[in-house]
């Protein structure tokens, strides 16, 4: 197997090589940007789905599934939304040999599929809040270079859509989504910033958009999720109205929360190293790989490995026992590239004693057992997640840099933090200077110590300046 390129020598080449070497996806399918989930990659995807489901359902959201095809007539009801998606949608115009009376859009996102039905579901204030989510594939005709997990045309997509009785309730839902995402990100051990996007960069049809961004590669950022407040922008055209307690009529306020397989790309990007992928236990396809080393021990190590594998599976862990013919060194190498959090080596001595030598993906080695091996494995995995998060946090804290002049924006290896007056003209000046994007205003405290923002980097005004972030999005 060829060596991987070094991460420090070029992020994207390294990323593509790791995804390939770890066998997470097969990009040889005959449609560009539509990749095949391999058995190994699919396990990661299923585990990611489970994290999202657990956290969103804990906040009172319910699963639904809407059809993938949306009639053009519904798709066109919200003007900004259509404008934003026109160049990205796939159309279905024929059924068999018959031209369809109403062409169908293959969902790029599901507002326009769900909202005509929300109109039917919601009658009274007693029907609110409506908090529903689905995990489905969506389709967008990407014109930029596609990359596995990061930019694809068929997207494994999580979308929550909610209807609230008013602005305050919708704002509270946004806060609840931010809390749910914080817990998901902790499970993935991925630090991030939540930023309110500038008005010119919000989701088509939104009142405001909060994006969840991470620093990646060479001074770039990756948007890994979004939360939008729509106010009445969709409920008016889709007539999602309810009877208020005093007998009046009101339009619902709506929010959405979107995540995707990009989170898996983020996990690879953030934790991976020059030896391959590194998965946190929450989304690792296999959390534990057991390698029996037979030597003079005959069948004992293999037998103990199988028994231990079963015991760990009974505890709900994802475990693979590698009984292939390869030498132990080749097995270690393979599972290291694949990013398995914990390897248990079992030689004749371990098999006899009922112990295992545990080596985590960061290289920490310990002997576990013989008493309560299962609990020790779980504890070791949780310790590994903590160590992974600490490592990621330390890199994250070092990924930001304050810039005070426009000419400092272009050449830096970090995400720029700068003072901005909030005016669009200055925002565009900043974007031109960095040849990238003004990412927006932090919703939560930034990971670096910051004082007063001082004068705007664009116009030198001190009136109403706030700290803002800018970078070249990946
Ligand atoms: Zn300014």
Boltz pocket constraint, residues with backbone or C-beta under 6 A from the ligand:
constraints:
  - pocket:
      binder: B
      contacts: [[A, 420], [A, 421], [A, 422], [A, 423], [A, 426], [A, 456], [A, 457], [A, 458], [A, 459], [A, 460], [A, 461]]
      max_distance: 6.0
